[in-house]
């Protein structure tokens, strides 16, 4: 048991995990260790460990060492709460909200394969096909507690061109706003990539704030949540926006979810443990061609292209070799002892490779799904490419569950 009295909190946190939790580089954490900050010790394998009792001054660690997670896991709706979700994808957000206690009154998804995935796994969910622009929500007015949606993030992603509202997909936020105006739910949950917060020098988020205000809703100060703090074995960040209808806002109390006791890793995703009762089941997956396999075979667990011989680096990276930037996704092998890098829509693309920790191959679809904390029984429809895309675009289920519980507590308070 650690000094906080919480037997489920680890006695030590490894250097890489501490760096991930605090969002600093491993080199920064190494400098802390070299200077003796937080009283580091050497593990049996020589790895640097930080005792949790020396980290209590750090807010994130202090929260992890408390009892908040257990208390919040006991959250139950005091009555049936209904939700509507737009841009549902393969169901990561919808499944998390269901686990939190919401009953879906309507879900909308334009992609046929993602829609089939929803219908296969939850035949009772009222999934509406078609483009959101053609939907009329007025029949749901006054009947919905929560409107949720992760409006398409490509216009705001650091990995994209960042077109924002100049991109046609960016205007889908205004369809979410139209649904709010027609339904008048008690609360709104919107999520997007962290890049939205800084996009166009903050003007994009300012526009969203203004629209939410015009709708008659009070926006909770937005927050970027790290999925790895909420029982998700992945370094994934999502900007979460919560808004409450103005007539309810004066007596509403919203509290962000408390982090889990530790950061989960790829070991938790792939093998039996506290996250899954069995090892990851076999499933289809893409492979590497012979040349790529020969290169990735030389990369150690947790390593990337800089761990290759210089001649192999130059040959594999080609013209990218001399360009600036870390290129940290190239020839990247994941580590069993760290969370996965953020999953992308294809695990074998050269710029964003996600090689299995101990085998020279990309992660399979099932392994991808486990990193996103989908249950093993959740199946995906369509081609392999479509399945990877559905999983890669999803909101991690456990992150959605944690946020959903927070919203249930908000609604319970209003009751």
SULURTA-V916200 format. One record per helix or strand of 2 or more residues. SS is the DSSP state (H for helix, E for strand). FROM is the first residue (numbers start at 1). TO is the last residue. Records with the same first field share a line. If there is no record, write none. Layout:
BEGIN
SS->FROM-TO / FROM-TO
END
This chain:
BEGIN
E->12-14 / 40-42 / 48-51 / 81-86 / 102-109 / 127-129 / 146-149 / 187-193 / 217-219 / 223-226 / 234-235 / 237-245 / 340-341
H->15-22 / 26-34 / 52-54 / 59-64 / 68-73 / 92-100 / 112-121 / 132-134 / 138-140 / 154-156 / 164-166 / 168-183 / 195-214 / 227-230 / 246-249 / 266-270 / 290-296 / 305-307 / 310-322 / 350-352 / 365-371 / 384-393 / 397-414
END
